[in-house]
Amino acid sequence: MHRLALALLPLALAGCAGAIPSAETASTPPPSRLPYETVSPAPGRVPSPAPAPTATTSYVIPRATPLPAMTGAGVIASADVAQAAGQTLRRGPEIASLPIAADDARAALAAFRLTCPSVTTRQDASGLTRPEDWRAPCDAAASWGDKDPARFFAEAFEAVQVGEGAAFATGYFEPEIAGTRTRQPGFEVPVYGRPSDLVDVDLSQFSPEWAGKKIRGKVKGSDFVPYDDRTQIEQGSLNGRAPIIAWAADEIEFFFLQVQGSGRLRAPDGSVVRIGYASQNGRDYTGIGALMRTRGLLAPGQASMQGIVAWLRANPEEGRAIMRENKSFVFFRELTGPGPLGALGYQVEAGSTVAADPKFIPLGAPVFLSMDRAEPNGLWVAQDTGGAIKGANRFDTFWGAGDQARTIAGGMSARGLALILLPRGTYDRLAAQAR
């Protein structure tokens, strides 16, 4: 059974909690699982706060026992491995020995095929792989049929543990809010495209010490200065400097759509406009949930997104001021394909796409998760990034759109083991490089 089907099964079994003896039953889902203060802005995604529990919804959390981490001697990534230098790499188990379902492998293979034009040409920011390393697995993927997809991964890849392998996984989804293409009564919140004067600066062009680091701002006279913050933008500072691609009905819902980085705008006539991340103003993200809890504004159990939203609506002026303490602002573009795009520019797939930190995990690489919750267990493909997704074993799993996806993503907080699947021969090359 594919992972997404597995994840939806508890919803179908919600009325018979005893159906999965190893599962934990909770109101959908427990707010204590959601470290909402850790969220950061797109690009990429952020952990999704859970919807508030209701009397009619419950979610059976299927538990699992993670595989043990690899121990013993490993390879210390050398300084030549730009971002992952100093990380201990350990050879993982044979991929054929891992519990990978056929449907799960089939979906991961389809996602991996999408990434091949990128991984075979772009430089891997982690330094673990080279474009030429990916050519053999990509050639094999192109000619591999639909039969026995798990064998493809066993033959083309080897499992490697980065660091201690202790993984933490959250979830994200594609939200839907009310919005229209044209301004009309009730739809007054502008959805901005990328401003014409927003400048991205790749600092690696100035010093190798800044490899992989970028900043955003604007030119003012002869100076490069920070870009307008949320308050300035909401007060109209972008007039004439940025296109307005749509209008949202609710500033609070749009605020949280920015946190997710992509979503759908549904008009009163039922038409839908899908929008995705185009850029961001370069300002640091501040999680308002943490601010509200620190200031004692949220009662115990009120830290879900619904609890935060309820407070913001009950206190509109204070709520607007708190949202503006998050100076980060996301700009969008209209998406015409069937789904949101990840950091590689390809469509992300529910149950197959995972966001990872490209400083440690090559974008495009398959990832095997073995966690203490069953839903994320199995194969994913690192096709996305996220502001809060930092570190060698930090992941954000994508669950699609709709209420079910919101429930699963919102409650996702899993710990266990992560293994990165690298093209065969990579580990030995890195070992030789380290020596």
HUJOBEL-V568297 format. One record per residue. N is the residue number from 1. RES is the residue in one letter. SS is DSSP state (alpha for helix, beta for strand, coil for the rest). PSI is psi in radians with two decimals (none if undefined). OMEGA is omega in radians with two decimals (NA if undefined). Layout:
N;RES;SS;PSI;OMEGA
N;RES;SS;PSI;OMEGA
This chain:
1;M;coil;2.29;3.14
2;H;coil;2.64;-3.05
3;R;alpha;-0.70;-3.11
4;L;alpha;-0.69;3.08
5;A;alpha;-0.70;3.09
6;L;alpha;-0.72;-3.10
7;A;alpha;-0.60;-3.13
8;L;alpha;-0.33;-3.10
9;L;alpha;-0.76;3.13
10;P;alpha;-0.53;3.12
11;L;alpha;-0.69;3.12
12;A;alpha;-0.50;-3.09
13;L;coil;0.17;-3.02
14;A;coil;-0.51;-3.13
15;G;coil;-0.10;-3.13
16;C;coil;1.31;-3.01
17;A;alpha;-0.39;-3.13
18;G;alpha;-0.01;-3.06
19;A;alpha;-0.46;3.11
20;I;coil;1.67;-3.01
21;P;coil;-0.55;-3.08
22;S;coil;0.08;-3.06
23;A;coil;2.80;3.05
24;E;beta;2.30;3.13
25;T;beta;2.38;-3.11
26;A;beta;2.72;2.93
27;S;beta;2.56;-2.88
28;T;coil;2.07;-0.98
29;P;coil;3.05;-3.02
30;P;coil;2.23;-3.13
31;P;alpha;-0.46;-3.11
32;S;alpha;-0.27;-3.14
33;R;alpha;-0.05;-2.93
34;L;coil;1.70;3.11
35;P;coil;1.23;-2.97
36;Y;alpha;-0.49;-3.10
37;E;alpha;-0.21;-3.10
38;T;alpha;-0.08;-3.06
39;V;coil;2.61;3.12
40;S;coil;2.96;-2.96
41;P;coil;2.86;2.89
42;A;coil;2.74;0.37
43;P;coil;2.68;-3.02
44;G;coil;-2.83;-2.95
45;R;coil;3.12;-3.10
46;V;coil;2.77;3.09
47;P;coil;2.42;-3.04
48;S;coil;2.17;3.05
49;P;coil;2.61;-3.11
50;A;coil;2.66;2.96
51;P;coil;2.72;3.13
52;A;coil;2.55;3.12
53;P;coil;2.60;3.02
54;T;coil;2.93;-3.11
55;A;coil;-0.30;-3.01
56;T;coil;-0.07;-3.11
57;T;coil;2.46;3.01
58;S;beta;2.75;-3.08
59;Y;beta;2.20;3.13
60;V;beta;2.00;-3.07
61;I;beta;1.91;-3.14
62;P;coil;2.13;-3.11
63;R;beta;2.74;3.12
64;A;coil;2.85;3.10
65;T;coil;2.01;-3.11
66;P;coil;2.65;3.00
67;L;coil;2.65;3.13
68;P;coil;2.64;3.11
69;A;coil;2.74;3.07
70;M;coil;2.47;3.10
71;T;coil;3.11;3.11
72;G;coil;-2.97;-3.07
73;A;coil;2.60;3.09
74;G;coil;-2.90;3.12
75;V;beta;2.27;3.05
76;I;beta;2.02;-3.11
77;A;coil;2.28;-3.05
78;S;coil;3.01;3.13
79;A;coil;-0.35;3.10
80;D;coil;-0.39;3.09
81;V;coil;1.67;-2.83
82;A;coil;-1.04;-3.02
83;Q;coil;-0.60;-3.05
84;A;coil;0.20;-3.12
85;A;coil;2.36;3.13
86;G;coil;-0.22;3.11
87;Q;coil;2.45;3.04
88;T;beta;2.21;3.09
89;L;beta;2.31;3.11
90;R;beta;2.47;3.11
91;R;beta;2.30;-3.14
92;G;coil;-3.08;3.11
93;P;coil;2.90;3.04
94;E;coil;2.36;-3.08
95;I;alpha;-0.57;3.13
96;A;alpha;-0.36;-3.13
97;S;alpha;-0.14;-3.10
98;L;coil;2.55;-3.14
99;P;coil;1.51;-3.11
100;I;coil;2.06;3.14
101;A;coil;2.62;-3.09
102;A;alpha;-0.77;-3.14
103;D;alpha;-0.65;3.10
104;D;alpha;-0.80;3.13
105;A;alpha;-0.64;-3.13
106;R;alpha;-0.77;3.13
107;A;alpha;-0.68;3.13
108;A;alpha;-0.63;3.11
109;L;alpha;-0.73;3.10
110;A;alpha;-0.71;3.12
111;A;alpha;-0.69;3.14
112;F;alpha;-0.70;3.12
113;R;alpha;-0.67;-3.13
114;L;alpha;-0.58;-3.03
115;T;alpha;-0.23;-3.01
116;C;alpha;-0.72;3.10
117;P;alpha;-0.42;-3.14
118;S;alpha;-0.87;-3.02
119;V;alpha;-0.42;-3.14
120;T;coil;-0.02;-3.11
121;T;coil;-0.54;-3.04
122;R;coil;2.73;3.08
123;Q;coil;2.33;3.12
124;D;coil;2.04;-3.09
125;A;coil;-0.46;3.13
126;S;coil;-0.40;-3.10
127;G;coil;-0.02;-3.11
128;L;coil;-0.55;-3.09
129;T;coil;2.86;3.06
130;R;coil;2.72;-3.14
131;P;coil;-0.68;-3.11
132;E;coil;-0.39;3.12
133;D;alpha;-0.50;-3.02
134;W;alpha;-0.14;-3.04
135;R;alpha;-0.74;-3.13
136;A;alpha;-0.89;3.11
137;P;alpha;-0.58;3.13
138;C;alpha;-0.67;3.06
139;D;alpha;-0.72;3.13
140;A;alpha;-0.68;-3.14
141;A;alpha;-0.66;-3.10
142;A;alpha;-0.58;-3.09
143;S;alpha;-0.08;-3.11
144;W;coil;2.31;3.12
145;G;coil;-2.73;-3.09
146;D;coil;-0.08;-3.04
147;K;coil;2.31;3.06
148;D;coil;1.05;-3.13
149;P;alpha;-0.48;3.12
150;A;alpha;-0.57;3.14
151;R;alpha;-0.54;3.08
152;F;alpha;-0.84;-3.11
153;F;alpha;-0.64;3.13
154;A;alpha;-0.58;-3.10
155;E;alpha;-0.57;-3.02
156;A;alpha;-0.32;-2.99
157;F;beta;2.89;2.97
158;E;beta;2.56;-3.11
159;A;beta;2.37;3.13
160;V;beta;2.37;3.05
161;Q;beta;2.23;3.11
162;V;beta;2.18;-3.09
163;G;coil;-2.44;-3.14
164;E;coil;-0.11;3.11
165;G;coil;0.05;-3.09
166;A;beta;1.82;-2.99
167;A;beta;2.59;2.99
168;F;beta;2.21;-3.09
169;A;beta;2.33;2.99
170;T;beta;-2.90;-3.12
171;G;beta;2.72;3.02
172;Y;beta;2.89;-3.05
173;F;beta;3.08;3.12
174;E;beta;1.87;-3.09
175;P;beta;2.83;3.07
176;E;beta;2.24;3.13
177;I;beta;2.95;3.12
178;A;beta;2.31;3.13
179;G;beta;2.79;-3.13
180;T;beta;2.82;3.10
181;R;coil;-0.58;-3.07
182;T;coil;2.62;-3.14
183;R;coil;2.37;3.10
184;Q;beta;2.90;-3.12
185;P;coil;2.28;-3.12
186;G;coil;-0.18;3.12
187;F;beta;1.51;-2.96
188;E;coil;0.06;-3.10
189;V;beta;1.97;-3.07
190;P;beta;2.40;3.02
191;V;beta;1.85;-3.01
192;Y;beta;2.49;2.88
193;G;coil;-3.10;-3.11
194;R;coil;2.25;3.12
195;P;coil;2.63;-3.11
196;S;coil;-0.41;-3.09
197;D;coil;0.18;3.09
198;L;coil;2.22;-3.06
199;V;beta;2.27;3.03
200;D;beta;2.32;3.12
201;V;beta;2.10;3.06
202;D;beta;1.86;-3.04
203;L;alpha;-0.30;3.13
204;S;alpha;-0.33;3.09
205;Q;alpha;-0.30;-3.09
206;F;coil;-0.50;3.12
207;S;coil;2.41;3.08
208;P;alpha;-0.35;3.09
209;E;alpha;-0.36;-3.10
210;W;alpha;0.42;-3.13
211;A;coil;2.32;3.12
212;G;coil;0.03;-3.11
213;K;coil;2.38;3.13
214;K;beta;2.69;3.01
215;I;beta;2.78;3.09
216;R;beta;2.58;3.10
217;G;beta;-2.70;3.13
218;K;beta;2.81;3.12
219;V;beta;2.22;3.09
220;K;beta;1.83;-3.03
221;G;coil;-2.11;3.09
222;S;coil;0.16;-3.10
223;D;beta;2.63;2.99
224;F;beta;2.07;-2.99
225;V;beta;2.83;3.09
226;P;coil;2.62;3.14
227;Y;coil;2.87;-3.14
228;D;coil;2.45;3.12
229;D;coil;-3.14;-3.06
230;R;alpha;-0.79;-3.11
231;T;alpha;-0.84;-3.13
232;Q;alpha;-0.75;-3.12
233;I;alpha;-0.77;-3.13
234;E;alpha;-0.38;3.10
235;Q;coil;0.11;2.99
236;G;coil;0.30;-3.07
237;S;coil;-0.33;-3.08
238;L;coil;0.06;-3.12
239;N;coil;2.12;3.13
240;G;coil;-0.08;-3.10
241;R;coil;-0.18;-3.13
242;A;coil;2.43;3.09
243;P;coil;2.60;3.01
244;I;beta;1.99;-3.04
245;I;beta;-0.27;3.14
246;A;beta;3.06;3.12
247;W;beta;2.23;3.11
248;A;beta;2.77;-3.10
249;A;coil;-0.44;-2.95
250;D;coil;2.14;-3.08
251;E;alpha;-0.53;3.14
252;I;alpha;-0.80;3.11
253;E;alpha;-0.66;3.12
254;F;alpha;-0.62;3.08
255;F;alpha;-0.81;-3.11
256;F;alpha;-0.46;3.03
257;L;alpha;-0.64;3.07
258;Q;alpha;-0.64;3.11
259;V;alpha;-0.72;3.13
260;Q;alpha;-0.56;3.08
261;G;coil;-0.16;3.07
262;S;beta;2.89;3.13
263;G;beta;-2.97;-3.12
264;R;beta;2.46;3.03
265;L;beta;2.09;-3.13
266;R;beta;2.17;-3.12
267;A;coil;2.87;3.12
268;P;coil;-0.48;3.14
269;D;coil;0.06;3.11
270;G;coil;-0.17;3.13
271;S;coil;2.65;-3.06
272;V;beta;2.35;2.99
273;V;beta;2.16;3.10
274;R;beta;2.29;3.14
275;I;beta;2.59;3.14
276;G;beta;2.88;-3.10
277;Y;beta;2.28;3.04
278;A;beta;-0.71;3.09
279;S;beta;-3.03;-3.10
280;Q;beta;2.74;-2.99
281;N;coil;0.04;3.07
282;G;coil;-0.06;3.13
283;R;coil;2.63;3.13
284;D;coil;2.57;3.11
285;Y;coil;2.43;3.04
286;T;coil;2.12;3.13
287;G;coil;2.05;-3.06
288;I;alpha;-0.41;3.10
289;G;alpha;-0.73;3.12
290;A;alpha;-0.73;3.12
291;L;alpha;-0.78;-3.07
292;M;alpha;-0.65;3.11
293;R;alpha;-0.74;3.13
294;T;alpha;-0.62;-3.12
295;R;coil;0.08;3.09
296;G;coil;0.42;-3.10
297;L;coil;-0.32;-3.11
298;L;coil;2.29;3.09
299;A;coil;2.81;3.08
300;P;coil;2.34;-3.13
301;G;coil;0.06;-3.10
302;Q;coil;0.15;-3.01
303;A;coil;0.14;3.01
304;S;coil;2.93;3.12
305;M;alpha;-0.70;-3.13
306;Q;alpha;-0.65;3.10
307;G;alpha;-0.71;3.11
308;I;alpha;-0.78;-3.14
309;V;alpha;-0.73;-3.14
310;A;alpha;-0.72;3.12
311;W;alpha;-0.74;-3.14
312;L;alpha;-0.67;-3.14
313;R;alpha;-0.60;-3.14
314;A;alpha;-0.34;-3.10
315;N;coil;1.23;-2.95
316;P;alpha;-0.75;-3.10
317;E;alpha;-0.83;3.09
318;E;alpha;-0.66;-3.14
319;G;alpha;-0.75;3.11
320;R;alpha;-0.70;3.13
321;A;alpha;-0.67;3.13
322;I;alpha;-0.76;3.12
323;M;alpha;-0.60;-3.13
324;R;alpha;-0.23;3.01
325;E;coil;-0.34;2.96
326;N;coil;1.73;-3.03
327;K;coil;-0.22;3.14
328;S;coil;2.46;3.12
329;F;coil;2.30;-3.07
330;V;beta;2.40;3.07
331;F;beta;2.57;-2.99
332;F;beta;2.92;2.96
333;R;beta;2.68;3.12
334;E;beta;2.38;3.09
335;L;beta;2.36;-3.11
336;T;coil;-0.19;-3.14
337;G;coil;-3.03;-3.08
338;P;coil;-0.17;-3.10
339;G;coil;2.99;3.13
340;P;coil;2.77;-3.11
341;L;beta;2.52;3.08
342;G;coil;-3.01;-3.06
343;A;coil;-0.41;3.11
344;L;coil;-0.06;-3.13
345;G;coil;0.15;3.13
346;Y;coil;2.75;3.13
347;Q;beta;2.30;3.07
348;V;coil;2.57;-3.03
349;E;coil;2.32;3.11
350;A;coil;2.28;3.10
351;G;coil;-0.03;-3.13
352;S;coil;-0.48;-3.09
353;T;beta;2.33;3.04
354;V;beta;2.47;3.02
355;A;beta;2.42;-3.11
356;A;coil;2.98;3.10
357;D;coil;1.95;-3.07
358;P;coil;-0.18;3.06
359;K;coil;-0.35;-3.08
360;F;coil;-0.49;-3.07
361;I;coil;2.14;3.11
362;P;coil;2.19;3.06
363;L;coil;2.33;-3.06
364;G;coil;-0.24;-3.11
365;A;coil;2.47;2.97
366;P;beta;2.59;3.14
367;V;beta;2.29;3.06
368;F;beta;2.17;3.11
369;L;beta;2.34;3.01
370;S;beta;1.77;-2.92
371;M;beta;3.05;3.12
372;D;coil;-0.01;2.93
373;R;beta;2.46;-3.00
374;A;coil;-0.48;-3.00
375;E;coil;-0.79;-3.07
376;P;coil;0.00;-3.03
377;N;coil;2.36;3.14
378;G;beta;-2.74;-3.04
379;L;beta;2.41;3.01
380;W;beta;3.01;3.02
381;V;beta;2.27;-3.11
382;A;beta;1.65;-3.10
383;Q;beta;0.05;-3.01
384;D;beta;2.95;3.08
385;T;coil;3.08;3.11
386;G;coil;2.56;-3.11
387;G;coil;-0.53;3.14
388;A;coil;-0.03;-3.06
389;I;coil;1.55;-3.03
390;K;coil;2.31;3.08
391;G;coil;2.90;-3.01
392;A;coil;-0.43;-3.02
393;N;coil;0.62;3.12
394;R;beta;2.18;-3.05
395;F;beta;2.69;3.07
396;D;beta;2.04;-3.03
397;T;beta;2.40;-3.08
398;F;beta;2.31;-3.04
399;W;beta;0.11;3.06
400;G;beta;-2.62;-3.06
401;A;beta;2.87;3.08
402;G;coil;3.04;-3.06
403;D;alpha;-0.70;-3.12
404;Q;alpha;-0.75;3.12
405;A;alpha;-0.69;3.12
406;R;alpha;-0.73;-3.13
407;T;alpha;-0.84;-3.11
408;I;alpha;-0.86;-3.12
409;A;alpha;-0.74;-3.10
410;G;alpha;-0.58;-3.11
411;G;alpha;-0.02;-3.01
412;M;coil;2.08;3.06
413;S;coil;1.62;-2.99
414;A;beta;2.55;3.12
415;R;beta;2.57;-3.14
416;G;beta;-2.40;-3.05
417;L;beta;2.44;3.03
418;A;beta;2.38;3.04
419;L;beta;2.36;3.10
420;I;beta;2.33;3.10
421;L;beta;1.99;3.14
422;L;beta;2.68;3.12
423;P;beta;2.45;-3.11
424;R;coil;2.41;-3.11
425;G;coil;-0.23;-3.10
426;T;alpha;-0.75;-3.09
427;Y;alpha;-0.80;-3.13
428;D;alpha;-0.67;3.12
429;R;alpha;-0.75;3.13
430;L;alpha;-0.63;3.10
431;A;alpha;-0.78;3.12
432;A;alpha;-0.67;3.13
433;Q;alpha;-0.70;-3.14
434;A;alpha;-0.61;3.13
435;R;coil;none;NA
